[in-house]
Amino acid sequence: MIPYRLYEQLRKLAIVVAWLYFFFMAYMLFQPQPPTEFIPDESFSIIHFLAFFALGTLVGAAKARWSWLIWFSLMFAWGAGSEILQPYFGRYYEFQDIVQDILGSAVGFGAASLAKRYLIAPPENARDGAAAILFRPPFSLKSDEPLDLARRQILVVRRSENVACPGALCFPGGGIEKDERPEDAAKREFQEEVGIAIRVGAKIAEIKTPANAVLHLFVAEPEEPLERDPEIIFDPSEVVGYEWRTLTELLDDPDFLPNNLEVVRKIVAGEISIPR
């Protein structure tokens, strides 16, 4: 299997190559029709398939954020849109070419995604982790006030380029040190990442990560009761920003980490309750 560190380096290279190839494709697709005496008419469909197969493979290899559905939708729009626009650039429109564009994208993207799933070794330093959901003040886990999950905001952070899944939004948290309890790790990581001292409440979920580690997820509140937003000082080596977002907003955000998203879905659906 390919070591994870090598894969991350190759993925960054694939991003650059994918953009260069995209601009090359745009240039070629919007050029006047090439002389057909050198390229037989029956070969154009095969050329379209191979061209978009290469694009799908590069995008599948480079993808680290957003879901496969969003990426494929973008390639679908590019394949169909570029073909429809070609008559304005001295070429002609053919429905068969759109089919070949979409088919090539799907096959290439699927092949790259499967290769990543089965040929990439998990991170060597993968270990169990802990994270916490902190509701925006004023809030107390001991309060009898009804908890409106549709409107209540929580703290999420945006991951830096130095950690796995760069650019993704997620709950603050991190790895559990040797002989450390998960709740202690959640408290420590929260303090390190965003500079907030928290009191950890009940564990609401255990999430399986892509690296086959377990993420323990807790609810939390500031150690000292607050009536306004706490001062947040994030660690730029791990976090590049933060946001207060409602759970329902996170359901539609393509940047939100998929394993965190699954927990949010269950909370909103009532499958996971927030202990008070």
PLY file of the C-alpha trace (Angstrom):
ply
format ascii 1.0
element vertex 276
property float x
property float y
property float z
element edge 275
property int vertex1
property int vertex2
end_header
0.00 0.00 0.00
1.05 3.62 -0.58
2.19 5.35 2.65
-0.21 8.10 3.74
2.51 10.77 3.81
3.47 9.97 0.21
-0.21 10.08 -0.78
-0.59 13.58 0.72
2.38 14.78 -1.35
0.99 13.18 -4.51
-2.45 14.66 -3.79
-1.03 18.18 -3.65
0.75 17.55 -6.94
-2.52 16.24 -8.42
-4.24 19.52 -7.48
-1.73 21.52 -9.55
-1.86 19.10 -12.49
-5.68 19.04 -12.41
-5.88 22.84 -12.68
-3.32 22.94 -15.51
-5.15 20.18 -17.34
-8.49 21.94 -16.85
-7.19 25.13 -18.49
-5.65 23.08 -21.31
-9.02 21.38 -21.87
-10.81 24.74 -21.91
-8.38 26.03 -24.51
-8.80 22.96 -26.73
-12.60 22.71 -26.36
-13.15 26.31 -27.43
-10.82 26.25 -30.43
-12.27 26.06 -33.96
-12.90 22.53 -35.22
-9.55 20.78 -35.99
-8.95 19.37 -39.48
-10.85 16.08 -39.67
-8.49 14.58 -42.25
-6.06 13.98 -39.39
-8.72 12.94 -36.86
-11.51 10.70 -38.19
-15.02 11.77 -37.13
-15.67 8.45 -35.41
-12.68 9.06 -33.12
-14.03 12.24 -31.51
-16.29 10.38 -29.06
-13.34 8.27 -27.89
-11.23 11.42 -27.52
-13.96 13.05 -25.42
-14.19 9.99 -23.18
-10.40 9.80 -22.67
-10.07 13.55 -22.07
-12.72 13.57 -19.35
-11.50 10.25 -17.96
-8.15 11.97 -17.33
-9.93 14.93 -15.70
-12.03 12.66 -13.48
-8.96 10.69 -12.42
-7.03 13.83 -11.49
-9.97 15.33 -9.57
-10.61 12.04 -7.76
-6.96 11.84 -6.76
-6.81 15.48 -5.65
-10.11 15.59 -3.74
-9.79 16.15 0.00
-12.81 18.35 0.71
-16.47 18.28 -0.26
-18.42 15.17 -1.12
-18.02 13.07 -4.25
-21.50 14.25 -5.32
-20.42 17.90 -5.41
-17.22 17.14 -7.33
-19.01 14.96 -9.84
-21.78 17.56 -10.25
-19.13 20.15 -11.10
-17.58 17.85 -13.72
-21.04 17.05 -15.07
-21.73 20.78 -15.45
-18.35 21.33 -17.12
-18.78 18.47 -19.59
-22.32 19.43 -20.59
-21.78 23.19 -20.44
-18.60 23.21 -22.53
-20.26 21.11 -25.24
-23.35 23.35 -25.35
-21.15 26.47 -25.67
-18.99 25.08 -28.48
-21.23 26.36 -31.34
-20.36 29.91 -30.22
-16.68 29.14 -30.86
-16.83 27.71 -34.37
-17.56 24.12 -33.36
-20.73 22.08 -33.19
-22.86 20.52 -30.49
-23.37 16.75 -30.22
-25.36 15.03 -27.50
-23.17 11.94 -27.86
-20.14 13.99 -26.81
-21.91 15.06 -23.62
-22.59 11.41 -22.83
-18.93 10.54 -23.40
-17.80 13.51 -21.25
-19.99 12.43 -18.33
-19.14 8.75 -18.71
-15.39 9.46 -18.87
-15.60 11.71 -15.78
-17.53 9.09 -13.82
-15.20 6.22 -14.70
-12.04 8.24 -13.98
-13.37 9.70 -10.73
-14.64 6.32 -9.55
-11.35 4.59 -10.38
-9.34 7.20 -8.47
-11.70 7.06 -5.48
-11.51 3.27 -5.29
-7.73 3.35 -5.60
-7.52 5.83 -2.71
-9.79 3.67 -0.59
-7.96 0.39 -1.09
-4.37 1.38 -1.93
-3.66 4.18 0.56
-2.45 3.12 4.00
-4.01 4.95 6.97
-1.89 7.62 8.70
0.95 6.02 10.64
0.20 8.13 13.71
-3.56 7.43 13.70
-4.83 7.20 17.24
-8.10 7.55 19.05
-9.25 11.11 19.61
-11.71 13.22 21.56
-13.76 16.29 20.67
-16.49 18.37 22.26
-19.60 20.28 21.24
-19.67 23.70 22.92
-22.95 25.62 22.67
-22.77 29.38 22.32
-23.21 31.29 25.61
-25.32 31.97 27.49
-25.83 28.23 27.97
-25.59 25.75 30.81
-25.80 21.98 30.72
-27.67 22.14 34.03
-30.28 24.65 32.86
-33.94 23.64 32.53
-34.34 25.95 29.53
-35.61 24.02 26.47
-32.83 23.30 23.98
-33.88 24.41 20.47
-31.42 22.52 18.28
-32.63 24.29 15.14
-31.41 27.66 16.45
-28.74 26.90 19.03
-25.23 27.66 17.75
-22.11 25.60 18.41
-18.41 26.27 17.94
-16.66 24.72 14.92
-13.10 25.29 13.70
-11.47 25.22 10.26
-8.50 22.88 10.01
-5.11 24.14 8.86
-2.99 22.76 6.03
-0.76 21.00 8.59
-3.35 18.41 9.65
-5.47 15.76 7.94
-8.46 16.98 5.91
-7.09 20.54 5.49
-9.71 23.26 5.18
-12.53 21.17 6.65
-14.83 22.40 9.41
-15.09 20.20 12.51
-15.61 20.14 16.26
-12.51 21.22 18.26
-10.59 18.15 19.41
-7.60 15.93 18.78
-5.65 12.81 19.65
-5.69 11.07 23.03
-2.29 10.82 24.67
-1.03 7.61 26.28
-2.79 6.85 29.60
-5.12 9.85 29.07
-8.87 9.59 29.53
-10.98 10.68 26.52
-12.74 13.41 28.52
-9.37 14.78 29.67
-8.13 14.76 26.07
-11.23 16.69 24.92
-10.63 19.30 27.62
-6.91 19.61 26.80
-7.40 19.78 23.04
-10.13 22.41 23.37
-7.79 24.56 25.45
-4.91 24.07 22.99
-6.90 24.67 19.80
-9.15 27.60 20.75
-7.94 28.74 24.16
-11.16 27.93 26.04
-11.22 26.08 29.37
-14.25 23.76 29.32
-16.14 21.48 31.65
-16.79 18.20 29.85
-20.25 16.68 30.15
-21.68 13.39 28.92
-20.31 11.43 25.98
-22.90 11.39 23.19
-21.17 9.41 20.43
-18.18 7.37 19.32
-17.25 8.03 15.70
-15.16 5.76 13.48
-12.64 7.82 11.49
-11.30 6.98 7.98
-8.04 5.91 9.66
-9.95 3.30 11.74
-9.50 5.29 14.96
-12.31 6.14 17.37
-13.33 9.75 18.08
-15.09 10.19 21.44
-17.54 13.10 21.25
-18.74 14.96 24.36
-20.95 17.94 25.15
-19.25 20.72 27.06
-19.67 24.17 28.60
-17.16 26.85 29.67
-15.62 26.23 33.08
-16.88 29.64 34.18
-20.48 30.62 33.31
-20.48 33.18 30.49
-23.11 35.63 29.26
-21.24 36.51 26.08
-18.89 34.82 23.60
-15.63 33.60 25.13
-12.34 35.02 23.89
-10.99 32.60 21.31
-7.25 32.32 20.67
-6.68 29.52 18.19
-3.48 27.64 17.45
-2.58 28.56 13.82
-0.60 25.33 13.38
-3.85 23.36 13.66
-6.68 25.86 13.22
-7.04 28.76 10.77
-10.43 30.06 11.88
-13.61 29.40 13.80
-17.36 29.95 13.41
-20.52 29.78 15.50
-22.98 27.72 13.47
-26.34 26.09 14.09
-26.58 22.32 13.74
-29.05 22.66 10.87
-26.68 25.02 9.00
-23.91 22.43 9.25
-26.13 19.83 7.57
-25.83 21.74 4.28
-22.16 22.76 4.52
-19.92 20.73 2.15
-16.85 21.67 4.19
-18.11 20.01 7.38
-16.17 16.83 8.19
-18.28 13.79 7.14
-17.89 11.79 10.36
-18.86 14.89 12.40
-21.75 15.46 10.01
-23.18 12.01 10.72
-23.44 12.86 14.42
-25.11 16.20 13.69
-27.66 14.44 11.48
-28.52 12.04 14.31
-28.82 14.88 16.84
-31.15 16.89 14.61
-33.19 13.75 13.83
-33.54 13.02 17.55
-31.53 9.79 17.39
-28.92 11.28 19.75
-30.10 13.36 22.70
-28.15 16.13 24.42
-28.01 15.23 28.14
-28.90 18.13 30.46
0 1
1 2
2 3
3 4
4 5
5 6
6 7
7 8
8 9
9 10
10 11
11 12
12 13
13 14
14 15
15 16
16 17
17 18
18 19
19 20
20 21
21 22
22 23
23 24
24 25
25 26
26 27
27 28
28 29
29 30
30 31
31 32
32 33
33 34
34 35
35 36
36 37
37 38
38 39
39 40
40 41
41 42
42 43
43 44
44 45
45 46
46 47
47 48
48 49
49 50
50 51
51 52
52 53
53 54
54 55
55 56
56 57
57 58
58 59
59 60
60 61
61 62
62 63
63 64
64 65
65 66
66 67
67 68
68 69
69 70
70 71
71 72
72 73
73 74
74 75
75 76
76 77
77 78
78 79
79 80
80 81
81 82
82 83
83 84
84 85
85 86
86 87
87 88
88 89
89 90
90 91
91 92
92 93
93 94
94 95
95 96
96 97
97 98
98 99
99 100
100 101
101 102
102 103
103 104
104 105
105 106
106 107
107 108
108 109
109 110
110 111
111 112
112 113
113 114
114 115
115 116
116 117
117 118
118 119
119 120
120 121
121 122
122 123
123 124
124 125
125 126
126 127
127 128
128 129
129 130
130 131
131 132
132 133
133 134
134 135
135 136
136 137
137 138
138 139
139 140
140 141
141 142
142 143
143 144
144 145
145 146
146 147
147 148
148 149
149 150
150 151
151 152
152 153
153 154
154 155
155 156
156 157
157 158
158 159
159 160
160 161
161 162
162 163
163 164
164 165
165 166
166 167
167 168
168 169
169 170
170 171
171 172
172 173
173 174
174 175
175 176
176 177
177 178
178 179
179 180
180 181
181 182
182 183
183 184
184 185
185 186
186 187
187 188
188 189
189 190
190 191
191 192
192 193
193 194
194 195
195 196
196 197
197 198
198 199
199 200
200 201
201 202
202 203
203 204
204 205
205 206
206 207
207 208
208 209
209 210
210 211
211 212
212 213
213 214
214 215
215 216
216 217
217 218
218 219
219 220
220 221
221 222
222 223
223 224
224 225
225 226
226 227
227 228
228 229
229 230
230 231
231 232
232 233
233 234
234 235
235 236
236 237
237 238
238 239
239 240
240 241
241 242
242 243
243 244
244 245
245 246
246 247
247 248
248 249
249 250
250 251
251 252
252 253
253 254
254 255
255 256
256 257
257 258
258 259
259 260
260 261
261 262
262 263
263 264
264 265
265 266
266 267
267 268
268 269
269 270
270 271
271 272
272 273
273 274
274 275
